[in-house]
Amino acid sequence: MKCPICKHGDTMTGTASITLEKNAATLVFKGVPAQICNNCGEEYFTDNITQSIMKQAELAIAQGVQIDVRQYRAA
Ligand SMILES: [Zn+2]
């Protein structure tokens, strides 16, 4: 797709990292499937992936995780 941010680049399939900070916890998900703009580098994630990340983050925080770096796994 055309990048809606810079309006010049095209997005390419790739992977990116997402960092979530919630309360005192910091969670980093690596290798998350994304569409990445080849011009400005903006990363786009599908709703499914965002929701899955949120769910995994809530679970980790509920388990008392304060800082964690993990590989993204599809739900
Ligand atoms: Zn762009």
N, CA, C, O and the ligand as a Tripos MOL2 file, in Angstrom:
@<TRIPOS>MOLECULE
protein
  301   299    76     0     0
PROTEIN
NO_CHARGES

@<TRIPOS>ATOM
      1 N           0.8440   -1.2010    0.0000 N.3       1 MET1
      2 CA          0.0000    0.0000    0.0000 C.3       1 MET1
      3 C           0.8790    1.2520    0.0000 C.2       1 MET1
      4 O           2.0660    1.1930    0.3210 O.2       1 MET1
      5 N           0.2820    2.3710   -0.3620 N.am      2 LYS2
      6 CA          0.9870    3.6490   -0.2730 C.3       2 LYS2
      7 C           1.0340    4.0740    1.1940 C.2       2 LYS2
      8 O           0.0640    3.9030    1.9340 O.2       2 LYS2
      9 N           2.1530    4.6190    1.5950 N.am      3 CYS3
     10 CA          2.2890    5.0430    2.9850 C.3       3 CYS3
     11 C           1.4470    6.3070    3.2370 C.2       3 CYS3
     12 O           1.6370    7.3250    2.5700 O.2       3 CYS3
     13 N           0.5090    6.2340    4.2100 N.am      4 PRO4
     14 CA         -0.3320    7.4160    4.4780 C.3       4 PRO4
     15 C           0.4050    8.5260    5.2280 C.2       4 PRO4
     16 O          -0.0890    9.6510    5.2980 O.2       4 PRO4
     17 N           1.5540    8.2330    5.7800 N.am      5 ILE5
     18 CA          2.2860    9.2440    6.5380 C.3       5 ILE5
     19 C           3.0560   10.1690    5.5910 C.2       5 ILE5
     20 O           2.8610   11.3840    5.6120 O.2       5 ILE5
     21 N           3.9260    9.5960    4.7660 N.am      6 CYS6
     22 CA          4.7550   10.4450    3.9070 C.3       6 CYS6
     23 C           4.1640   10.5730    2.5050 C.2       6 CYS6
     24 O           4.5350   11.4700    1.7490 O.2       6 CYS6
     25 N           3.2280    9.6600    2.1590 N.am      7 LYS7
     26 CA          2.5340    9.7000    0.8720 C.3       7 LYS7
     27 C           3.4540    9.4900   -0.3320 C.2       7 LYS7
     28 O           3.0430    9.7250   -1.4680 O.2       7 LYS7
     29 N           4.6560    9.0630   -0.1040 N.am      8 HIS8
     30 CA          5.5720    8.8150   -1.2180 C.3       8 HIS8
     31 C           6.0120    7.3640   -1.2750 C.2       8 HIS8
     32 O           6.1470    6.7840   -2.3530 O.2       8 HIS8
     33 N           6.2350    6.7860   -0.1050 N.am      9 GLY9
     34 CA          6.7900    5.4410   -0.0590 C.3       9 GLY9
     35 C           5.7320    4.3810   -0.2830 C.2       9 GLY9
     36 O           4.5320    4.6440   -0.2070 O.2       9 GLY9
     37 N           6.2040    3.1760   -0.5610 N.am     10 ASP10
     38 CA          5.3470    1.9960   -0.5870 C.3      10 ASP10
     39 C           5.7390    1.1310    0.5950 C.2      10 ASP10
     40 O           6.9040    1.0860    0.9890 O.2      10 ASP10
     41 N           4.7510    0.4430    1.1610 N.am     11 THR11
     42 CA          5.0760   -0.4040    2.3040 C.3      11 THR11
     43 C           5.4770   -1.7920    1.8200 C.2      11 THR11
     44 O           4.9130   -2.3220    0.8630 O.2      11 THR11
     45 N           6.4550   -2.3630    2.4950 N.am     12 MET12
     46 CA          6.9690   -3.6850    2.1750 C.3      12 MET12
     47 C           6.7620   -4.5760    3.3920 C.2      12 MET12
     48 O           6.7890   -4.1100    4.5310 O.2      12 MET12
     49 N           6.5550   -5.8600    3.1350 N.am     13 THR13
     50 CA          6.3930   -6.8020    4.2300 C.3      13 THR13
     51 C           7.7300   -7.0270    4.9200 C.2      13 THR13
     52 O           8.7510   -7.2510    4.2700 O.2      13 THR13
     53 N           7.7060   -6.9650    6.2340 N.am     14 GLY14
     54 CA          8.9250   -7.1880    6.9940 C.3      14 GLY14
     55 C           8.5850   -7.4650    8.4370 C.2      14 GLY14
     56 O           7.4480   -7.8080    8.7620 O.2      14 GLY14
     57 N           9.5670   -7.3160    9.3000 N.am     15 THR15
     58 CA          9.3060   -7.4850   10.7240 C.3      15 THR15
     59 C           9.8440   -6.2760   11.4750 C.2      15 THR15
     60 O          10.7840   -5.6160   11.0320 O.2      15 THR15
     61 N           9.2350   -6.0030   12.6130 N.am     16 ALA16
     62 CA          9.6300   -4.8530   13.4120 C.3      16 ALA16
     63 C           9.5280   -5.2210   14.8830 C.2      16 ALA16
     64 O           9.0340   -6.2920   15.2370 O.2      16 ALA16
     65 N           9.9970   -4.3270   15.7270 N.am     17 SER17
     66 CA          9.8760   -4.5180   17.1680 C.3      17 SER17
     67 C           8.8110   -3.5730   17.6970 C.2      17 SER17
     68 O           8.6360   -2.4660   17.1890 O.2      17 SER17
     69 N           8.1030   -4.0240   18.7220 N.am     18 ILE18
     70 CA          7.1220   -3.1760   19.3980 C.3      18 ILE18
     71 C           7.5170   -3.0920   20.8640 C.2      18 ILE18
     72 O           7.7570   -4.1160   21.5030 O.2      18 ILE18
     73 N           7.5860   -1.8990   21.3920 N.am     19 THR19
     74 CA          7.8460   -1.7090   22.8160 C.3      19 THR19
     75 C           6.5840   -1.1880   23.4720 C.2      19 THR19
     76 O           6.0030   -0.1930   23.0390 O.2      19 THR19
     77 N           6.1690   -1.8790   24.5240 N.am     20 LEU20
     78 CA          4.9690   -1.4800   25.2600 C.3      20 LEU20
     79 C           5.3630   -1.0960   26.6730 C.2      20 LEU20
     80 O           6.0870   -1.8320   27.3420 O.2      20 LEU20
     81 N           4.8950    0.0380   27.1210 N.am     21 GLU21
     82 CA          5.1210    0.4110   28.5140 C.3      21 GLU21
     83 C           3.7690    0.5770   29.1680 C.2      21 GLU21
     84 O           2.9300    1.3630   28.7290 O.2      21 GLU21
     85 N           3.5830   -0.1840   30.2280 N.am     22 LYS22
     86 CA          2.3010   -0.1690   30.9150 C.3      22 LYS22
     87 C           2.5890   -0.2300   32.3980 C.2      22 LYS22
     88 O           3.3240   -1.1080   32.8510 O.2      22 LYS22
     89 N           2.0240    0.6830   33.1590 N.am     23 ASN23
     90 CA          2.3430    0.7850   34.5810 C.3      23 ASN23
     91 C           3.8620    0.7820   34.7220 C.2      23 ASN23
     92 O           4.5440    1.6210   34.1340 O.2      23 ASN23
     93 N           4.3920   -0.1610   35.5040 N.am     24 ALA24
     94 CA          5.8450   -0.1730   35.6870 C.3      24 ALA24
     95 C           6.5210   -1.1590   34.7470 C.2      24 ALA24
     96 O           7.7350   -1.3520   34.8140 O.2      24 ALA24
     97 N           5.7440   -1.7830   33.8740 N.am     25 ALA25
     98 CA          6.2990   -2.8570   33.0570 C.3      25 ALA25
     99 C           6.7070   -2.3620   31.6750 C.2      25 ALA25
    100 O           6.0600   -1.4950   31.0880 O.2      25 ALA25
    101 N           7.7870   -2.9280   31.1750 N.am     26 THR26
    102 CA          8.2280   -2.6530   29.8090 C.3      26 THR26
    103 C           8.3960   -3.9770   29.0950 C.2      26 THR26
    104 O           9.1500   -4.8450   29.5340 O.2      26 THR26
    105 N           7.6890   -4.1200   27.9950 N.am     27 LEU27
    106 CA          7.7550   -5.3570   27.2310 C.3      27 LEU27
    107 C           8.1580   -5.0310   25.8020 C.2      27 LEU27
    108 O           7.6360   -4.1060   25.1800 O.2      27 LEU27
    109 N           9.1020   -5.8200   25.3010 N.am     28 VAL28
    110 CA          9.5370   -5.6330   23.9180 C.3      28 VAL28
    111 C           9.2290   -6.9130   23.1460 C.2      28 VAL28
    112 O           9.6330   -8.0060   23.5420 O.2      28 VAL28
    113 N           8.5210   -6.7600   22.0620 N.am     29 PHE29
    114 CA          8.2350   -7.8900   21.1740 C.3      29 PHE29
    115 C           9.0630   -7.7040   19.9150 C.2      29 PHE29
    116 O           8.9980   -6.6640   19.2600 O.2      29 PHE29
    117 N           9.8450   -8.7320   19.5840 N.am     30 LYS30
    118 CA         10.6770   -8.6640   18.3860 C.3      30 LYS30
    119 C          10.1060   -9.5570   17.3060 C.2      30 LYS30
    120 O           9.3650  -10.5000   17.5820 O.2      30 LYS30
    121 N          10.4580   -9.2490   16.0900 N.am     31 GLY31
    122 CA         10.0450  -10.1040   14.9690 C.3      31 GLY31
    123 C           8.5620  -10.0580   14.7060 C.2      31 GLY31
    124 O           7.9750  -11.0570   14.2900 O.2      31 GLY31
    125 N           7.9440   -8.9150   14.9390 N.am     32 VAL32
    126 CA          6.5050   -8.7730   14.7020 C.3      32 VAL32
    127 C           6.2690   -8.4830   13.2180 C.2      32 VAL32
    128 O           6.8610   -7.5550   12.6680 O.2      32 VAL32
    129 N           5.4050   -9.2740   12.5650 N.am     33 PRO33
    130 CA          5.1260   -9.0190   11.1490 C.3      33 PRO33
    131 C           4.5550   -7.6130   10.9560 C.2      33 PRO33
    132 O           3.6300   -7.2110   11.6630 O.2      33 PRO33
    133 N           5.0990   -6.8810   10.0110 N.am     34 ALA34
    134 CA          4.6820   -5.4990    9.8010 C.3      34 ALA34
    135 C           4.7850   -5.1430    8.3280 C.2      34 ALA34
    136 O           5.4350   -5.8320    7.5420 O.2      34 ALA34
    137 N           4.1290   -4.0530    7.9830 N.am     35 GLN35
    138 CA          4.3300   -3.4220    6.6860 C.3      35 GLN35
    139 C           5.1750   -2.1930    6.9700 C.2      35 GLN35
    140 O           4.8050   -1.3620    7.8000 O.2      35 GLN35
    141 N           6.2930   -2.0720    6.2960 N.am     36 ILE36
    142 CA          7.2200   -0.9910    6.6020 C.3      36 ILE36
    143 C           7.4130   -0.1170    5.3650 C.2      36 ILE36
    144 O           7.6590   -0.6170    4.2670 O.2      36 ILE36
    145 N           7.2990    1.1890    5.5610 N.am     37 CYS37
    146 CA          7.4410    2.1300    4.4560 C.3      37 CYS37
    147 C           8.8960    2.1730    4.0030 C.2      37 CYS37
    148 O           9.8080    2.2980    4.8210 O.2      37 CYS37
    149 N           9.1040    2.0680    2.6960 N.am     38 ASN38
    150 CA         10.4820    2.0790    2.1880 C.3      38 ASN38
    151 C          11.0150    3.5000    2.0430 C.2      38 ASN38
    152 O          12.1580    3.6980    1.6320 O.2      38 ASN38
    153 N          10.1980    4.4780    2.3750 N.am     39 ASN39
    154 CA         10.6550    5.8680    2.2960 C.3      39 ASN39
    155 C          10.9180    6.4540    3.6790 C.2      39 ASN39
    156 O          12.0230    6.9240    3.9540 O.2      39 ASN39
    157 N           9.8970    6.4280    4.5620 N.am     40 CYS40
    158 CA         10.0620    7.0630    5.8690 C.3      40 CYS40
    159 C          10.2760    6.0650    6.9940 C.2      40 CYS40
    160 O          10.6240    6.4580    8.1070 O.2      40 CYS40
    161 N          10.0720    4.7700    6.7220 N.am     41 GLY41
    162 CA         10.3340    3.7700    7.7520 C.3      41 GLY41
    163 C           9.1910    3.5570    8.7330 C.2      41 GLY41
    164 O           9.3440    2.8220    9.7090 O.2      41 GLY41
    165 N           8.0520    4.1870    8.4900 N.am     42 GLU42
    166 CA          6.9010    3.9920    9.3650 C.3      42 GLU42
    167 C           6.4680    2.5260    9.3290 C.2      42 GLU42
    168 O           6.4760    1.8930    8.2730 O.2      42 GLU42
    169 N           6.0880    1.9930   10.4990 N.am     43 GLU43
    170 CA          5.6900    0.5900   10.5990 C.3      43 GLU43
    171 C           4.1910    0.4860   10.8280 C.2      43 GLU43
    172 O           3.6220    1.2100   11.6460 O.2      43 GLU43
    173 N           3.5660   -0.4140   10.1030 N.am     44 TYR44
    174 CA          2.1240   -0.6230   10.2270 C.3      44 TYR44
    175 C           1.8590   -2.0600   10.6290 C.2      44 TYR44
    176 O           2.4360   -2.9970   10.0770 O.2      44 TYR44
    177 N           0.9650   -2.2140   11.6130 N.am     45 PHE45
    178 CA          0.6110   -3.5520   12.0910 C.3      45 PHE45
    179 C          -0.8830   -3.7650   11.8860 C.2      45 PHE45
    180 O          -1.6750   -2.8290   11.9850 O.2      45 PHE45
    181 N          -1.2530   -5.0030   11.6010 N.am     46 THR46
    182 CA         -2.6850   -5.2810   11.4630 C.3      46 THR46
    183 C          -3.3440   -5.2880   12.8450 C.2      46 THR46
    184 O          -2.6730   -5.4600   13.8620 O.2      46 THR46
    185 N          -4.6670   -5.0970   12.8660 N.am     47 ASP47
    186 CA         -5.4170   -5.1060   14.1260 C.3      47 ASP47
    187 C          -5.2410   -6.4270   14.8610 C.2      47 ASP47
    188 O          -5.1120   -6.4600   16.0840 O.2      47 ASP47
    189 N          -5.2370   -7.5180   14.0920 N.am     48 ASN48
    190 CA         -5.0620   -8.8430   14.6970 C.3      48 ASN48
    191 C          -3.7760   -8.9250   15.4800 C.2      48 ASN48
    192 O          -3.7510   -9.4200   16.6070 O.2      48 ASN48
    193 N          -2.7200   -8.4420   14.8830 N.am     49 ILE49
    194 CA         -1.4060   -8.5170   15.5220 C.3      49 ILE49
    195 C          -1.3500   -7.5930   16.7300 C.2      49 ILE49
    196 O          -0.8250   -7.9670   17.7780 O.2      49 ILE49
    197 N          -1.8910   -6.3880   16.5850 N.am     50 THR50
    198 CA         -1.9120   -5.4560   17.7100 C.3      50 THR50
    199 C          -2.6710   -6.0640   18.8910 C.2      50 THR50
    200 O          -2.2300   -5.9830   20.0370 O.2      50 THR50
    201 N          -3.8170   -6.6750   18.5880 N.am     51 GLN51
    202 CA         -4.6260   -7.2710   19.6600 C.3      51 GLN51
    203 C          -3.9000   -8.4240   20.3240 C.2      51 GLN51
    204 O          -3.9410   -8.5810   21.5450 O.2      51 GLN51
    205 N          -3.2400   -9.2230   19.5160 N.am     52 SER52
    206 CA         -2.5160  -10.3640   20.0510 C.3      52 SER52
    207 C          -1.3660   -9.8940   20.9490 C.2      52 SER52
    208 O          -1.1080  -10.4910   21.9950 O.2      52 SER52
    209 N          -0.6860   -8.8390   20.5440 N.am     53 ILE53
    210 CA          0.4040   -8.2700   21.3510 C.3      53 ILE53
    211 C          -0.1510   -7.7550   22.6860 C.2      53 ILE53
    212 O           0.4300   -8.0040   23.7420 O.2      53 ILE53
    213 N          -1.2710   -7.0380   22.6280 N.am     54 MET54
    214 CA         -1.8780   -6.4920   23.8400 C.3      54 MET54
    215 C          -2.2440   -7.6040   24.8110 C.2      54 MET54
    216 O          -2.0330   -7.4940   26.0200 O.2      54 MET54
    217 N          -2.7990   -8.6830   24.2510 N.am     55 LYS55
    218 CA         -3.2270   -9.8040   25.0770 C.3      55 LYS55
    219 C          -2.0230  -10.4500   25.7550 C.2      55 LYS55
    220 O          -2.0480  -10.7400   26.9510 O.2      55 LYS55
    221 N          -0.9650  -10.6710   24.9660 N.am     56 GLN56
    222 CA          0.2380  -11.2860   25.5260 C.3      56 GLN56
    223 C           0.8780  -10.3790   26.5700 C.2      56 GLN56
    224 O           1.4250  -10.8540   27.5650 O.2      56 GLN56
    225 N           0.8040   -9.0680   26.3340 N.am     57 ALA57
    226 CA          1.3810   -8.1140   27.2820 C.3      57 ALA57
    227 C           0.5970   -8.1310   28.5910 C.2      57 ALA57
    228 O           1.1850   -8.1400   29.6720 O.2      57 ALA57
    229 N          -0.7340   -8.1350   28.4920 N.am     58 GLU58
    230 CA         -1.5590   -8.1560   29.7070 C.3      58 GLU58
    231 C          -1.3040   -9.4070   30.5230 C.2      58 GLU58
    232 O          -1.2320   -9.3660   31.7510 O.2      58 GLU58
    233 N          -1.1690  -10.5220   29.8150 N.am     59 LEU59
    234 CA         -0.8920  -11.7990   30.4690 C.3      59 LEU59
    235 C           0.4370  -11.7310   31.2180 C.2      59 LEU59
    236 O           0.5310  -12.1370   32.3760 O.2      59 LEU59
    237 N           1.4480  -11.2200   30.5490 N.am     60 ALA60
    238 CA          2.7820  -11.1330   31.1580 C.3      60 ALA60
    239 C           2.7470  -10.2190   32.3760 C.2      60 ALA60
    240 O           3.3440  -10.5280   33.4080 O.2      60 ALA60
    241 N           2.0490   -9.0960   32.2550 N.am     61 ILE61
    242 CA          1.9800   -8.1450   33.3630 C.3      61 ILE61
    243 C           1.2130   -8.7630   34.5360 C.2      61 ILE61
    244 O           1.5740   -8.5650   35.6960 O.2      61 ILE61
    245 N           0.1580   -9.5100   34.2240 N.am     62 ALA62
    246 CA         -0.6100  -10.1910   35.2670 C.3      62 ALA62
    247 C           0.2510  -11.2030   36.0000 C.2      62 ALA62
    248 O           0.0210  -11.4920   37.1740 O.2      62 ALA62
    249 N           1.2570  -11.7460   35.2940 N.am     63 GLN63
    250 CA          2.1600  -12.7200   35.9170 C.3      63 GLN63
    251 C           3.2950  -12.0340   36.6570 C.2      63 GLN63
    252 O           4.1710  -12.7020   37.2060 O.2      63 GLN63
    253 N           3.2870  -10.7120   36.6770 N.am     64 GLY64
    254 CA          4.2880   -9.9740   37.4420 C.3      64 GLY64
    255 C           5.5570   -9.6460   36.6730 C.2      64 GLY64
    256 O           6.5560   -9.2390   37.2670 O.2      64 GLY64
    257 N           5.5250   -9.8200   35.3480 N.am     65 VAL65
    258 CA          6.6960   -9.4840   34.5490 C.3      65 VAL65
    259 C           6.8850   -7.9640   34.5570 C.2      65 VAL65
    260 O           5.9300   -7.2170   34.3400 O.2      65 VAL65
    261 N           8.1080   -7.5110   34.8050 N.am     66 GLN66
    262 CA          8.3440   -6.0710   34.7990 C.3      66 GLN66
    263 C           9.1000   -5.6190   33.5690 C.2      66 GLN66
    264 O           8.8430   -4.5460   33.0240 O.2      66 GLN66
    265 N          10.0340   -6.4470   33.1390 N.am     67 ILE67
    266 CA         10.7420   -6.1130   31.9050 C.3      67 ILE67
    267 C          11.0180   -7.4090   31.1640 C.2      67 ILE67
    268 O          11.4690   -8.3890   31.7570 O.2      67 ILE67
    269 N          10.7510   -7.4090   29.8940 N.am     68 ASP68
    270 CA         10.8790   -8.6440   29.1380 C.3      68 ASP68
    271 C          11.0880   -8.3190   27.6650 C.2      68 ASP68
    272 O          10.4940   -7.3850   27.1280 O.2      68 ASP68
    273 N          11.9440   -9.1080   27.0240 N.am     69 VAL69
    274 CA         12.1330   -9.0190   25.5780 C.3      69 VAL69
    275 C          11.8180  -10.3960   25.0380 C.2      69 VAL69
    276 O          12.4450  -11.3800   25.4320 O.2      69 VAL69
    277 N          10.8560  -10.4760   24.1430 N.am     70 ARG70
    278 CA         10.4580  -11.7810   23.6490 C.3      70 ARG70
    279 C          10.2270  -11.7410   22.1420 C.2      70 ARG70
    280 O           9.9950  -10.6860   21.5510 O.2      70 ARG70
    281 N          10.2980  -12.9250   21.5460 N.am     71 GLN71
    282 CA          9.9630  -13.0650   20.1300 C.3      71 GLN71
    283 C           8.4610  -13.1110   20.0030 C.2      71 GLN71
    284 O           7.7850  -13.7650   20.7970 O.2      71 GLN71
    285 N           7.9400  -12.4290   19.0230 N.am     72 TYR72
    286 CA          6.5040  -12.4830   18.7780 C.3      72 TYR72
    287 C           6.1270  -13.8530   18.2790 C.2      72 TYR72
    288 O           6.7870  -14.4190   17.4070 O.2      72 TYR72
    289 N           5.0380  -14.3900   18.8510 N.am     73 ARG73
    290 CA          4.4950  -15.6580   18.3640 C.3      73 ARG73
    291 C           3.0490  -15.4200   17.9730 C.2      73 ARG73
    292 O           2.2790  -14.8240   18.7260 O.2      73 ARG73
    293 N           2.6950  -15.8810   16.8130 N.am     74 ALA74
    294 CA          1.3110  -15.7160   16.3690 C.3      74 ALA74
    295 C           0.3870  -16.4620   17.3140 C.2      74 ALA74
    296 O           0.6920  -17.5820   17.7250 O.2      74 ALA74
    297 N          -0.7440  -15.8490   17.6640 N.am     75 ALA75
    298 CA         -1.6660  -16.4610   18.6200 C.3      75 ALA75
    299 C          -2.3550  -17.6570   17.9890 C.2      75 ALA75
    300 O          -3.1730  -18.3100   18.6360 O.2      75 ALA75
    301 ZN          6.2720    6.6280    4.4860 Zn       76 ZN76
@<TRIPOS>BOND
     1     1     2 1
     2     2     3 1
     3     3     4 2
     4     3     5 am
     5     5     6 1
     6     6     7 1
     7     7     8 2
     8     7     9 am
     9     9    10 1
    10    10    11 1
    11    11    12 2
    12    11    13 am
    13    13    14 1
    14    14    15 1
    15    15    16 2
    16    15    17 am
    17    17    18 1
    18    18    19 1
    19    19    20 2
    20    19    21 am
    21    21    22 1
    22    22    23 1
    23    23    24 2
    24    23    25 am
    25    25    26 1
    26    26    27 1
    27    27    28 2
    28    27    29 am
    29    29    30 1
    30    30    31 1
    31    31    32 2
    32    31    33 am
    33    33    34 1
    34    34    35 1
    35    35    36 2
    36    35    37 am
    37    37    38 1
    38    38    39 1
    39    39    40 2
    40    39    41 am
    41    41    42 1
    42    42    43 1
    43    43    44 2
    44    43    45 am
    45    45    46 1
    46    46    47 1
    47    47    48 2
    48    47    49 am
    49    49    50 1
    50    50    51 1
    51    51    52 2
    52    51    53 am
    53    53    54 1
    54    54    55 1
    55    55    56 2
    56    55    57 am
    57    57    58 1
    58    58    59 1
    59    59    60 2
    60    59    61 am
    61    61    62 1
    62    62    63 1
    63    63    64 2
    64    63    65 am
    65    65    66 1
    66    66    67 1
    67    67    68 2
    68    67    69 am
    69    69    70 1
    70    70    71 1
    71    71    72 2
    72    71    73 am
    73    73    74 1
    74    74    75 1
    75    75    76 2
    76    75    77 am
    77    77    78 1
    78    78    79 1
    79    79    80 2
    80    79    81 am
    81    81    82 1
    82    82    83 1
    83    83    84 2
    84    83    85 am
    85    85    86 1
    86    86    87 1
    87    87    88 2
    88    87    89 am
    89    89    90 1
    90    90    91 1
    91    91    92 2
    92    91    93 am
    93    93    94 1
    94    94    95 1
    95    95    96 2
    96    95    97 am
    97    97    98 1
    98    98    99 1
    99    99   100 2
   100    99   101 am
   101   101   102 1
   102   102   103 1
   103   103   104 2
   104   103   105 am
   105   105   106 1
   106   106   107 1
   107   107   108 2
   108   107   109 am
   109   109   110 1
   110   110   111 1
   111   111   112 2
   112   111   113 am
   113   113   114 1
   114   114   115 1
   115   115   116 2
   116   115   117 am
   117   117   118 1
   118   118   119 1
   119   119   120 2
   120   119   121 am
   121   121   122 1
   122   122   123 1
   123   123   124 2
   124   123   125 am
   125   125   126 1
   126   126   127 1
   127   127   128 2
   128   127   129 am
   129   129   130 1
   130   130   131 1
   131   131   132 2
   132   131   133 am
   133   133   134 1
   134   134   135 1
   135   135   136 2
   136   135   137 am
   137   137   138 1
   138   138   139 1
   139   139   140 2
   140   139   141 am
   141   141   142 1
   142   142   143 1
   143   143   144 2
   144   143   145 am
   145   145   146 1
   146   146   147 1
   147   147   148 2
   148   147   149 am
   149   149   150 1
   150   150   151 1
   151   151   152 2
   152   151   153 am
   153   153   154 1
   154   154   155 1
   155   155   156 2
   156   155   157 am
   157   157   158 1
   158   158   159 1
   159   159   160 2
   160   159   161 am
   161   161   162 1
   162   162   163 1
   163   163   164 2
   164   163   165 am
   165   165   166 1
   166   166   167 1
   167   167   168 2
   168   167   169 am
   169   169   170 1
   170   170   171 1
   171   171   172 2
   172   171   173 am
   173   173   174 1
   174   174   175 1
   175   175   176 2
   176   175   177 am
   177   177   178 1
   178   178   179 1
   179   179   180 2
   180   179   181 am
   181   181   182 1
   182   182   183 1
   183   183   184 2
   184   183   185 am
   185   185   186 1
   186   186   187 1
   187   187   188 2
   188   187   189 am
   189   189   190 1
   190   190   191 1
   191   191   192 2
   192   191   193 am
   193   193   194 1
   194   194   195 1
   195   195   196 2
   196   195   197 am
   197   197   198 1
   198   198   199 1
   199   199   200 2
   200   199   201 am
   201   201   202 1
   202   202   203 1
   203   203   204 2
   204   203   205 am
   205   205   206 1
   206   206   207 1
   207   207   208 2
   208   207   209 am
   209   209   210 1
   210   210   211 1
   211   211   212 2
   212   211   213 am
   213   213   214 1
   214   214   215 1
   215   215   216 2
   216   215   217 am
   217   217   218 1
   218   218   219 1
   219   219   220 2
   220   219   221 am
   221   221   222 1
   222   222   223 1
   223   223   224 2
   224   223   225 am
   225   225   226 1
   226   226   227 1
   227   227   228 2
   228   227   229 am
   229   229   230 1
   230   230   231 1
   231   231   232 2
   232   231   233 am
   233   233   234 1
   234   234   235 1
   235   235   236 2
   236   235   237 am
   237   237   238 1
   238   238   239 1
   239   239   240 2
   240   239   241 am
   241   241   242 1
   242   242   243 1
   243   243   244 2
   244   243   245 am
   245   245   246 1
   246   246   247 1
   247   247   248 2
   248   247   249 am
   249   249   250 1
   250   250   251 1
   251   251   252 2
   252   251   253 am
   253   253   254 1
   254   254   255 1
   255   255   256 2
   256   255   257 am
   257   257   258 1
   258   258   259 1
   259   259   260 2
   260   259   261 am
   261   261   262 1
   262   262   263 1
   263   263   264 2
   264   263   265 am
   265   265   266 1
   266   266   267 1
   267   267   268 2
   268   267   269 am
   269   269   270 1
   270   270   271 1
   271   271   272 2
   272   271   273 am
   273   273   274 1
   274   274   275 1
   275   275   276 2
   276   275   277 am
   277   277   278 1
   278   278   279 1
   279   279   280 2
   280   279   281 am
   281   281   282 1
   282   282   283 1
   283   283   284 2
   284   283   285 am
   285   285   286 1
   286   286   287 1
   287   287   288 2
   288   287   289 am
   289   289   290 1
   290   290   291 1
   291   291   292 2
   292   291   293 am
   293   293   294 1
   294   294   295 1
   295   295   296 2
   296   295   297 am
   297   297   298 1
   298   298   299 1
   299   299   300 2
@<TRIPOS>SUBSTRUCTURE
     1 MET1         2 RESIDUE 1 A MET
     2 LYS2         6 RESIDUE 1 A LYS
     3 CYS3        10 RESIDUE 1 A CYS
     4 PRO4        14 RESIDUE 1 A PRO
     5 ILE5        18 RESIDUE 1 A ILE
     6 CYS6        22 RESIDUE 1 A CYS
     7 LYS7        26 RESIDUE 1 A LYS
     8 HIS8        30 RESIDUE 1 A HIS
     9 GLY9        34 RESIDUE 1 A GLY
    10 ASP10       38 RESIDUE 1 A ASP
    11 THR11       42 RESIDUE 1 A THR
    12 MET12       46 RESIDUE 1 A MET
    13 THR13       50 RESIDUE 1 A THR
    14 GLY14       54 RESIDUE 1 A GLY
    15 THR15       58 RESIDUE 1 A THR
    16 ALA16       62 RESIDUE 1 A ALA
    17 SER17       66 RESIDUE 1 A SER
    18 ILE18       70 RESIDUE 1 A ILE
    19 THR19       74 RESIDUE 1 A THR
    20 LEU20       78 RESIDUE 1 A LEU
    21 GLU21       82 RESIDUE 1 A GLU
    22 LYS22       86 RESIDUE 1 A LYS
    23 ASN23       90 RESIDUE 1 A ASN
    24 ALA24       94 RESIDUE 1 A ALA
    25 ALA25       98 RESIDUE 1 A ALA
    26 THR26      102 RESIDUE 1 A THR
    27 LEU27      106 RESIDUE 1 A LEU
    28 VAL28      110 RESIDUE 1 A VAL
    29 PHE29      114 RESIDUE 1 A PHE
    30 LYS30      118 RESIDUE 1 A LYS
    31 GLY31      122 RESIDUE 1 A GLY
    32 VAL32      126 RESIDUE 1 A VAL
    33 PRO33      130 RESIDUE 1 A PRO
    34 ALA34      134 RESIDUE 1 A ALA
    35 GLN35      138 RESIDUE 1 A GLN
    36 ILE36      142 RESIDUE 1 A ILE
    37 CYS37      146 RESIDUE 1 A CYS
    38 ASN38      150 RESIDUE 1 A ASN
    39 ASN39      154 RESIDUE 1 A ASN
    40 CYS40      158 RESIDUE 1 A CYS
    41 GLY41      162 RESIDUE 1 A GLY
    42 GLU42      166 RESIDUE 1 A GLU
    43 GLU43      170 RESIDUE 1 A GLU
    44 TYR44      174 RESIDUE 1 A TYR
    45 PHE45      178 RESIDUE 1 A PHE
    46 THR46      182 RESIDUE 1 A THR
    47 ASP47      186 RESIDUE 1 A ASP
    48 ASN48      190 RESIDUE 1 A ASN
    49 ILE49      194 RESIDUE 1 A ILE
    50 THR50      198 RESIDUE 1 A THR
    51 GLN51      202 RESIDUE 1 A GLN
    52 SER52      206 RESIDUE 1 A SER
    53 ILE53      210 RESIDUE 1 A ILE
    54 MET54      214 RESIDUE 1 A MET
    55 LYS55      218 RESIDUE 1 A LYS
    56 GLN56      222 RESIDUE 1 A GLN
    57 ALA57      226 RESIDUE 1 A ALA
    58 GLU58      230 RESIDUE 1 A GLU
    59 LEU59      234 RESIDUE 1 A LEU
    60 ALA60      238 RESIDUE 1 A ALA
    61 ILE61      242 RESIDUE 1 A ILE
    62 ALA62      246 RESIDUE 1 A ALA
    63 GLN63      250 RESIDUE 1 A GLN
    64 GLY64      254 RESIDUE 1 A GLY
    65 VAL65      258 RESIDUE 1 A VAL
    66 GLN66      262 RESIDUE 1 A GLN
    67 ILE67      266 RESIDUE 1 A ILE
    68 ASP68      270 RESIDUE 1 A ASP
    69 VAL69      274 RESIDUE 1 A VAL
    70 ARG70      278 RESIDUE 1 A ARG
    71 GLN71      282 RESIDUE 1 A GLN
    72 TYR72      286 RESIDUE 1 A TYR
    73 ARG73      290 RESIDUE 1 A ARG
    74 ALA74      294 RESIDUE 1 A ALA
    75 ALA75      298 RESIDUE 1 A ALA
    76 ZN76       301 GROUP 0 **** ****
